[in-house]
Each structure stands twice: as C-alpha cells, then as structure tokens.
Amino acid sequence: MPEVIVGPLLRWVGETEATIWVETDAECEVEVLGSKARTFSVEGHHFAIVVVSGLDPDRAHEYEVALDGHCAWPPEGYEFPHPSIRPIAADGDLRLLFGSCRTSAPHRPPHTFQRWWHPKGRGIDALHTFALRMLRQPTALWPDAMVMLGDQLYADQPPKNVRETVAPREVHADGPVEVLEDFEEYTVGYRDIWTYPVVRWMLSTMPTSMIFDDHEINDKWKTSQAWLEEMRQTDWYEGRVIGGLMAYWVYQHLGNLSPSELDRDETFAGLRDGGDGSEAVRDLARRAESQDGHSRFSFCSDLGPARLVVVDSRAGRRLEEGQRRIVGEEEWEWVKDKADSGRRHLLLASSLPFLLPYGMHDVEAWSESVGEGAWGKRLRPLGEKVRIAANLDHWACFQRSYREFEQLVIDIASGRCGEPPDTLVTFGGDVHHCFVSKVNLPSDAGTVHSRVWQAVCSGLRKELQLSERLVLGFGHTWIAAKIGRMLAASADVPPPRLSWEMTTRPRFRNQIGTLEIAGGEAGVRIEQATGRWTSPQLRTVIEEKLL
C-alpha cells in the first residue's frame, strides 16, 4: 500500500475550504474528509494537494489522510493530537505566527549549543519549541496561521545527514560540492526539514504560507548582474537553479494558493487528473529563471480581519544597470492592487525587510549608486564588489523599488488608495536578528489614518557567530547611521521619505514572532527559544502594542 512520506501539510484555510498537501511514495488517490485528488508526479516523485470544501466554520475538523481507500495518516500509535482544520472566520480575531531562516540539524547536543562557543551549534529550534508549547496549551490559544518568510531550506548549507544521502550522486562534475544540485536532491532536503515529528505534527494542524529567499538557491542568488552573468557561464548553474525552483513550486508555492487560484493556475491545471508534470514544472522554472520582472511567486491571503500580501523579492528581480528593480513593474502593479483590500489590517511581507537600520539602508543605497556611476566610471566596480562581498541585496539596494514601496505606504496610510486600514504592518526576515520599528510618514503626506509598523523576525534556527552579532549590532548604532548618510549623500542618494525608530534594541538568538489582532487592538510579540534542549521554553524579548 502507498504511504505518506512528507506531510500532510495544512496549507491554505478559509471559512469553509482548506487545502492539504502530501508527498507519497507511489501513484495513488488521496482522500481527506471526503474530498479526493489524484497524485501527480515530478521527476518520479508523487504529490497531491487536496481541496477540502463544505467545512463548518464554527468548529474544528479532525482529519485523516487515506491513500487508495486505506488510512495512511496518522499512523497507528500516533503520539500527537489528531491533525485538525480550524476554519478562519472573516469577522473574527487573528493570531499569526511568523519567522524565517531555519537551518536543519538534530535537536540535541552539540547542535543545540550556541554557535559562538561550538562550531556545530545551531541553538534551540524556536519552531520546535513553539510546537511543544502548543501541546501543553488549550487549542483556543493556538495561532490561527503561520507565515514563513524565507530560507525554510538551506540548499547551500545542507546538514550532514542530507549530504551523506546525496553524496553518491554526481550531477555536475565541476559544480560546487556539498550543496543540493537538482530536483532529486531538493526532495531529500525538504524531507529532512519537514519530517521531524513534533514539527511535522504542527504543520499538519496549522495553516502555513511560505515564500523563499536566497539560501534556498545560493546566498548570492541574484545579488548583481555581474554575478548572474558569471554563474550563467558555468555548465551547472542553470540545472541547479531550475531544480530549486521546481522544488519550490511543488513543495511551497502550490500550498499558498486558494482553491480558486489553483483552478486558475495554468501549470497546475494540467496536473489535476494526475500524470507526469516534470516537463511542465521544468518549463515554469526555466521561465522564472530567465525572464525579467515577473516571478509568478508573490501571493495574497485573507486571514480574518487582515489581508496578507507576500511579495517575492528574489526571483523577479531586474539587475541590468539603469533598470535595477527588486520587483518588476507588472508584479508591483499586482501588489498595489492587492494592497487595496478594504480590510481593517494590511500585512505586507517580504523575505527581506523593507526598512533596514539607517546605517545599513544608506550603505546599500550608496553601493547601487556608485555601481551606476555616481563616483565616476572608474569607481563603478567598487560598488559592485562591495555589494557582492557583503551580500547587499535588500530593498534599499534597489532604490527604484524602495521609492515605490515608500509611496505605496504613504498612499495607503493617508487614504489615497481607498479606505485606509487601521494598521499597516510590514514583515521581514533574512537578517538573523529581530527588531520592531514604528514608522512615521513625511509631513507632506497629509492626514495619516493608519498606524504603520515593521516587525522583523529572523531566524527560527540560525545562531550567529559572535563576530556576526557585533557587525550587525554596529549597523544599528547612530555612528553607522552618520557614516551611511555621508556615503549616500556623496553618491547623490536622497534620504528616505519615511522615518522609523526601533522600539527596543535588536535581539539575537533563535526567535519566533506572533501578531495578535483582537477586540479592535493589535500587538506583536517576539519570543526567544531558551532553556535546556530536553525541555526548551520561550521567553518574551520584545512586546509592542501596535493599535
């Protein structure tokens, strides 16, 4: 009989519908709560996404996964609560979990040590710790949903057990070693990160949306045009990127889509009745890698009183000199359209923070301007070298897109885009530390109707070395801000129109965030994983009332 080898993952949930994603070890029919779907295959691996409809919005629905009519999940003797679907009411409250950057390693010493005093240390896994806390809580206290903001998978730094599994394969004779090189190896990586027992249970009972970032391909992926042209000259780069994008579409992106969006997805439409989707998915990934300005991977979800718009800030970039954009024009029009929702709370998310500390922001803007000739033709390579060496690839390093983002925030908060929301909260990951910032509009914005905030939570499990903490900590200081502004001004970069101030000092270690909207109020909390690895705990390090 066929078996479930990854999942089930509860992905999209509405008032009366939900989607369940699974990977199986053979072709079969998958059934959940009376709804059925045939598996489709990609490169010999079998997947299904089941659309469950007709849910009672007022209660939780326990579910089982049947393959060809036989119960395959949960297995006999399952040690965790039954997987369940809890519909999200449009007029209810919202508790949203968020975070990014989760490396994979066993959850035991020495891997649970802090990295600054053991080279194998990755710290206590915040996602694992949160799942353990859920097991001790009544379900009324569980989050309604979770958004994972990039680097769910470290394809360029896979753990030892994954490296050992793929080691016998030779995909590219002269390619980089100890990385995931094609779709087949990515399936091993995803199986590793999503089958740790307590996390697997959590993902089966909490709807989760996901966007990717650089480490799911390479930490310098689409940092600059020069780097991209150099990589495209190799005989291994295209195969590796296409394999990663194929895996992202199957393992992550499909589950971000609502049932109606699945119906409209051209690639998925050809796979609804099963069959081999290898060529179709490969063609989609090839177009996503080669085209400029439209990634196909941004998505939008309505979660109770809030609308969540997640922007792909990686695959759709334009890198040519004079045309640099972190989000293409067509995709940005889509973002603006989705941001006008009429809901009381608007959540704009990107794997990369929209707003960096001032020193970091201005240095990134300086590097782009110098690379485009602000200091003369002879010094153009300086900006490019700094950008590649320091991985400067955030919104500030794409000033056209950053200025468009500023204008969108101003237009929304001042009511120029229809009915303004009570709060506009931007979310980001990537930077391996956490902070919350209050955002202020310029004086010429007119009447401000919305409270604007940014919450950055990174990483779920990405302990930094002491030297890395010191560098990032310095980036938050007034000295760094002064130096950055001087550099930016020397390259004719105007100061940002928005202003922002951190409410607390930056927090390091492994952390996870929660946004809560209830009773007309909103707040955000960042919690740090701490304690012994056998009984880890979460300790609040940042808590801020947003409304």
C-alpha positions in Angstrom: 0.0 0.0 0.0 1.2 3.6 -0.7 2.5 5.6 2.2 2.8 9.3 3.1 6.5 10.2 3.1 6.2 14.0 3.6 3.3 15.8 5.2 0.4 16.1 5.5 0.8 19.8 5.5 -2.2 22.0 6.1 -1.7 24.9 3.8 -4.5 27.3 2.9 -7.6 27.7 5.2 -10.6 29.9 4.7 -14.1 29.9 6.3 -15.4 26.7 4.6 -12.4 25.4 2.5 -8.9 24.2 3.1 -6.0 22.6 1.2 -3.9 19.6 2.3 -0.6 18.9 0.6 1.2 15.5 0.7 4.0 13.6 -0.9 3.5 9.9 -1.3 5.8 7.0 -2.3 3.6 5.9 -5.2 0.9 7.0 -7.5 -2.5 6.9 -5.7 -5.8 8.6 -4.9 -5.6 10.8 -1.8 -8.7 11.4 0.3 -9.3 13.9 3.1 -12.7 14.4 4.7 -14.4 13.0 1.7 -12.5 15.2 -0.8 -10.2 13.4 -3.3 -7.3 14.1 -5.6 -5.0 12.0 -7.8 -1.3 12.3 -7.3 0.8 13.9 -10.0 4.5 13.1 -10.5 7.6 15.3 -10.9 10.9 13.5 -11.7 9.5 10.3 -10.3 8.1 11.8 -7.0 4.4 11.8 -6.3 2.4 14.7 -4.9 -1.1 15.8 -4.3 -3.0 18.8 -3.0 -6.5 18.1 -1.8 -9.1 20.8 -1.7 -11.5 20.2 1.2 -14.8 22.0 1.0 -18.0 22.3 2.9 -16.4 22.8 6.3 -18.5 24.1 9.2 -16.9 27.5 10.0 -17.8 27.2 13.7 -15.8 24.1 14.7 -12.5 22.3 14.2 -12.4 19.3 11.9 -10.2 16.4 12.7 -8.9 14.6 9.6 -7.2 11.5 8.3 -5.3 11.0 5.0 -6.4 7.9 3.1 -4.4 6.6 0.1 -6.4 4.4 -2.2 -9.0 4.0 0.5 -6.7 3.0 3.3 -5.8 5.3 6.2 -2.2 6.3 5.9 -2.0 9.2 8.3 -2.0 9.5 11.3 -0.2 6.1 11.7 -1.2 3.6 14.4 0.1 4.6 17.8 0.5 8.3 16.8 1.8 10.2 19.8 0.4 13.6 19.0 -3.1 15.0 18.8 -5.1 14.2 15.7 -4.5 16.6 12.8 -7.3 19.1 12.5 -8.5 22.0 10.4 -9.8 25.1 12.2 -11.6 27.5 9.7 -10.7 31.2 9.9 -13.7 33.5 10.2 -13.7 36.7 8.2 -15.1 38.7 11.1 -13.0 37.1 13.9 -9.7 37.8 15.6 -6.3 36.7 14.3 -3.2 35.2 15.9 -0.5 35.0 13.2 2.9 33.3 13.8 5.8 34.5 11.7 9.6 33.9 11.3 12.3 33.0 8.8 15.6 31.2 8.4 15.6 27.7 9.8 18.6 25.5 9.4 18.3 21.8 9.7 20.2 19.8 12.3 19.4 17.2 15.0 17.7 18.7 18.1 20.3 17.5 20.5 23.8 18.5 21.7 26.1 19.7 20.3 23.7 21.0 17.6 21.6 22.8 20.3 24.6 24.7 21.7 25.1 28.3 20.8 27.3 28.7 17.7 29.6 31.2 19.3 31.1 28.5 21.6 30.6 25.3 19.5 31.1 25.2 15.7 28.2 22.7 15.2 25.9 24.7 17.4 22.6 26.0 15.9 20.8 26.7 19.1 17.4 25.7 20.3 14.9 25.5 17.4 12.2 28.1 18.0 9.7 26.4 15.8 10.2 23.1 17.6 9.9 24.9 20.9 6.6 26.6 19.9 5.2 23.2 18.8 6.0 21.7 22.2 4.2 24.6 23.9 1.1 24.1 21.7 0.9 20.5 23.0 0.6 22.0 26.6 -2.0 24.6 25.7 -5.7 24.5 25.1 -6.4 24.9 21.3 -8.1 28.3 21.9 -4.5 29.7 22.5 -3.1 28.2 19.3 -2.2 30.6 16.4 -4.7 30.7 13.6 -2.0 30.6 10.9 1.7 30.9 10.2 3.8 32.7 7.5 7.4 31.5 6.9 9.4 34.4 5.5 12.2 32.6 3.6 15.1 30.2 4.0 12.9 27.3 5.0 15.7 25.2 3.4 19.4 25.9 3.3 20.3 24.3 0.0 23.7 25.8 0.0 24.5 24.6 3.6 22.7 21.2 3.9 23.1 19.2 7.1 25.5 16.2 7.3 22.7 13.6 7.0 21.4 15.2 3.8 24.9 15.5 2.4 25.6 11.8 3.1 22.4 10.8 1.4 23.1 12.7 -1.9 26.9 12.1 -1.8 26.9 9.0 -4.1 25.2 11.1 -6.9 27.3 13.1 -9.4 25.1 15.7 -11.1 27.7 18.2 -12.3 31.4 17.1 -12.4 32.8 20.6 -11.9 29.9 22.1 -9.8 30.0 23.2 -6.2 30.2 20.3 -3.7 28.1 19.9 -0.5 25.1 21.7 -1.9 21.8 20.5 -3.3 22.2 20.3 -7.1 19.0 19.3 -8.7 15.3 18.5 -8.1 16.1 15.0 -6.8 18.4 16.3 -4.1 16.0 19.0 -3.1 13.4 16.3 -2.3 15.9 14.9 0.2 16.3 18.4 1.8 12.6 19.0 2.1 12.0 15.6 3.6 14.6 16.3 6.2 13.2 19.7 7.3 9.5 18.7 7.4 9.5 15.2 9.0 10.9 16.0 12.4 8.0 14.5 14.5 6.7 17.5 16.5 7.2 20.0 13.7 5.5 17.6 11.3 2.5 17.5 13.6 2.5 21.3 13.9 2.5 21.7 10.1 -0.4 19.2 9.8 -2.7 21.3 12.0 -1.7 24.9 11.5 -2.2 26.5 8.0 1.2 27.8 6.8 2.1 30.0 3.9 5.7 30.3 2.6 8.0 32.5 0.5 11.6 31.6 -0.5 14.8 33.5 -0.2 18.5 33.3 -1.3 19.7 30.2 0.7 17.1 28.1 -1.0 19.3 28.5 -4.0 22.5 30.3 -3.1 23.3 33.2 -0.7 24.3 35.4 -3.6 21.5 34.5 -5.9 20.5 37.5 -8.0 22.6 39.9 -5.9 24.1 41.5 -9.0 24.1 41.3 -12.8 27.8 40.6 -12.9 27.5 37.6 -10.5 24.5 36.3 -12.5 26.3 36.5 -15.9 29.3 34.8 -14.4 27.2 31.9 -13.0 25.3 31.5 -16.3 28.6 30.8 -18.0 29.0 27.6 -16.0 27.5 24.3 -17.0 26.0 23.6 -13.6 24.2 26.9 -12.6 21.1 26.6 -14.7 20.4 23.0 -13.7 20.8 23.8 -10.0 18.6 26.9 -10.1 15.9 25.2 -12.2 15.9 22.2 -9.8 15.5 24.5 -6.9 12.6 26.5 -8.5 10.9 23.3 -9.5 11.0 22.1 -5.9 9.9 25.5 -4.6 6.8 25.4 -6.8 5.9 21.9 -5.8 6.8 22.0 -2.0 6.0 25.6 -1.1 4.2 27.7 -3.7 1.2 25.4 -4.6 0.1 25.4 -1.0 0.0 29.3 -0.9 -2.8 29.3 -3.4 -6.5 29.3 -2.6 -8.8 26.8 -4.3 -9.9 29.4 -6.8 -6.3 30.3 -7.6 -5.4 26.7 -8.0 -8.2 26.5 -10.6 -6.7 29.4 -12.5 -3.1 28.2 -12.3 -2.1 27.1 -15.8 0.6 24.6 -14.8 -1.5 23.0 -12.1 -4.5 22.7 -14.4 -2.6 20.1 -16.4 -1.9 18.1 -13.3 -5.3 17.9 -11.7 -6.1 14.5 -13.0 -2.6 13.1 -12.3 0.1 12.3 -14.7 3.7 13.3 -15.2 4.2 17.1 -14.7 8.0 17.0 -15.0 8.2 18.9 -18.2 5.5 21.4 -17.3 7.1 22.3 -14.0 10.6 22.4 -15.5 9.3 24.8 -18.2 7.8 27.0 -15.5 11.0 27.1 -13.5 13.1 27.8 -16.7 10.9 30.8 -17.5 11.0 32.0 -13.9 14.8 31.9 -14.0 15.3 33.5 -17.4 12.6 36.2 -17.6 12.9 39.7 -16.1 10.5 41.4 -13.9 7.7 38.9 -13.1 8.4 36.0 -10.8 4.9 34.3 -10.6 5.5 33.6 -6.9 4.0 36.6 -4.9 0.7 35.7 -3.3 -2.1 37.1 -1.2 -4.3 35.6 1.5 -7.2 37.0 3.6 -6.9 36.0 7.2 -9.9 37.0 9.3 -9.7 40.8 9.7 -6.4 41.1 7.9 -5.1 40.8 4.3 -1.6 39.3 3.9 0.3 40.3 0.8 3.6 38.4 0.4 6.0 39.8 -2.1 8.6 37.7 -3.8 11.7 39.9 -3.5 14.1 37.4 -5.2 13.1 35.6 -8.4 11.5 38.6 -10.3 14.4 41.0 -10.0 15.9 43.1 -12.8 19.6 43.6 -12.4 20.7 45.4 -15.6 22.4 48.8 -15.0 19.8 51.6 -15.1 16.9 49.2 -14.8 17.5 47.6 -11.3 14.3 46.7 -9.6 13.7 44.2 -6.7 10.1 43.7 -8.1 9.2 44.1 -11.7 6.7 46.7 -12.9 4.0 44.2 -13.7 4.3 42.5 -10.3 4.4 45.8 -8.5 1.0 46.7 -10.1 -0.3 43.4 -8.8 1.0 44.3 -5.3 -0.7 47.7 -5.3 -4.0 46.1 -6.5 -4.0 43.5 -3.7 -3.0 46.1 -1.1 -6.3 47.9 -1.6 -8.4 45.4 0.3 -10.8 47.4 2.5 -9.8 45.2 5.5 -9.0 46.7 8.8 -5.4 45.5 8.9 -3.0 45.2 6.0 0.1 43.0 6.3 2.8 43.5 3.7 5.5 40.8 3.9 8.8 40.1 2.1 11.6 37.7 2.9 13.8 40.9 3.1 12.9 43.7 5.5 11.6 46.7 3.7 13.3 49.1 6.2 16.8 48.4 7.5 18.6 50.4 10.3 19.6 53.7 8.8 23.3 52.9 8.5 22.7 49.7 6.6 20.0 51.3 4.5 22.3 54.1 3.3 25.3 51.9 2.6 23.2 49.7 0.4 21.8 52.7 -1.5 25.3 54.0 -1.8 26.7 50.8 -3.3 24.0 50.8 -6.0 24.5 54.4 -6.9 28.3 54.0 -7.1 27.9 50.9 -9.2 25.8 53.0 -11.6 28.5 55.7 -11.9 27.8 58.3 -9.2 31.5 58.4 -8.3 32.6 58.2 -11.9 33.2 55.3 -14.4 36.5 54.2 -12.9 34.9 53.5 -9.5 31.8 51.6 -10.8 33.4 48.2 -10.0 33.8 49.4 -6.3 30.0 49.5 -5.8 29.6 46.1 -7.4 32.4 44.5 -5.4 31.1 45.8 -2.1 27.6 44.6 -3.0 28.7 41.1 -3.8 31.2 40.7 -0.9 28.7 41.9 1.7 25.6 40.5 0.2 23.9 43.9 -0.1 20.7 43.0 -1.8 17.8 44.4 0.2 15.2 46.9 -0.8 17.5 49.8 -0.1 19.9 48.5 -2.8 17.1 48.7 -5.4 16.2 52.4 -4.9 13.5 52.4 -7.7 11.6 49.7 -5.9 12.3 51.1 -2.5 10.8 54.5 -3.5 7.8 52.8 -5.0 7.3 51.0 -1.7 7.6 54.3 0.3 5.0 55.8 -1.9 2.6 52.9 -1.5 2.9 53.1 2.3 2.2 56.8 2.2 -0.8 56.4 -0.2 -2.3 53.6 1.9 -1.9 55.2 5.3 -3.2 58.6 4.1 -6.3 57.2 2.4 -5.3 57.8 -1.2 -5.9 54.1 -2.0 -9.4 53.8 -0.8 -10.5 53.2 2.8 -7.3 53.1 4.9 -6.6 50.2 7.2 -6.3 50.7 11.0 -2.8 49.3 10.9 -0.3 48.6 8.2 2.4 46.2 9.3 5.4 45.1 7.2 7.1 41.9 7.9 10.6 40.7 7.0 13.2 38.0 7.8 16.7 37.3 6.4 18.9 39.4 8.7 19.3 36.9 11.5 18.1 39.1 14.3 14.8 40.6 15.4 13.5 44.2 15.9 10.2 46.1 15.8 10.1 49.6 14.4 7.5 52.4 14.5 7.2 54.0 11.0 6.4 57.7 10.5 5.1 59.4 7.3 6.6 62.6 5.9 5.0 65.9 6.8 3.7 66.3 3.2 1.7 63.1 3.4 -1.4 64.9 4.8 -3.7 63.3 7.3 -2.4 59.9 8.4 -5.2 57.4 9.1 -3.2 54.2 9.7 -0.6 53.2 12.2 2.5 51.9 10.4 4.9 49.4 11.9 7.6 46.9 10.9 8.3 43.6 12.6 11.4 41.6 11.6 11.9 38.1 13.0 15.0 36.0 11.9 15.8 33.3 12.5 13.9 30.4 13.7 17.1 28.5 14.0 20.1 30.4 12.7 22.5 31.1 15.5 25.2 33.6 14.6 28.9 33.8 15.5 30.0 36.5 17.9 31.7 38.4 15.1 28.5 38.5 13.1 26.5 39.7 16.0 29.0 42.6 16.6 28.8 43.7 12.9 25.0 43.6 12.9 24.8 45.4 16.3 27.1 48.1 15.0 24.8 48.6 12.0 22.1 49.7 14.4 24.2 52.5 16.0 24.0 56.2 15.4 27.6 56.1 14.3 26.8 53.7 11.5 23.8 55.9 10.6 26.1 59.0 10.3 28.7 57.2 8.2 26.0 55.7 6.0 24.2 59.0 5.3 27.6 60.7 4.5 28.3 57.9 1.9 24.8 58.0 0.4 24.9 61.8 0.2 28.3 61.7 -1.6 26.7 59.4 -4.2 23.6 61.8 -4.6 21.2 59.4 -2.9 18.4 61.5 -1.2 17.4 60.5 2.3 14.3 58.2 2.6 10.9 60.0 2.9 9.7 57.6 5.6 11.3 57.7 9.0 11.4 54.8 11.5 12.6 54.2 15.0 13.2 50.9 16.8 11.2 50.4 19.9 13.9 48.2 21.6 17.4 47.1 21.0 18.0 44.4 18.4 17.6 40.8 19.7 19.7 37.9 18.6 19.4 34.1 19.3 16.6 31.9 17.8 13.2 33.6 17.9 9.7 33.4 16.7 7.1 36.2 16.3 3.3 36.5 16.9 0.9 39.2 15.6 -2.3 39.3 17.6 -5.4 41.2 16.5 -8.4 41.0 18.9 -11.1 43.3 20.2 -10.1 46.2 18.0 -6.5 46.1 19.2 -3.3 44.8 17.7 0.1 43.8 19.1 3.3 42.0 18.3 5.5 39.7 20.4 8.9 38.2 19.7 9.9 35.2 21.8 13.3 33.7 22.2 14.0 29.9 22.5 15.9 29.2 25.7 16.4 26.6 28.4 17.6 23.0 28.2 17.3 21.2 24.9 15.2 18.5 26.6 12.6 21.0 27.9 13.0 24.3 25.9 11.0 27.3 26.7 10.0 30.6 25.0 10.8 33.9 26.7 9.4 37.2 25.5 12.1 39.7 24.5 10.0 42.2 22.5 6.4 43.1 23.1 4.7 46.1 21.5 1.1 47.4 21.2 0.5 48.5 17.6 -3.0 49.8 17.9 
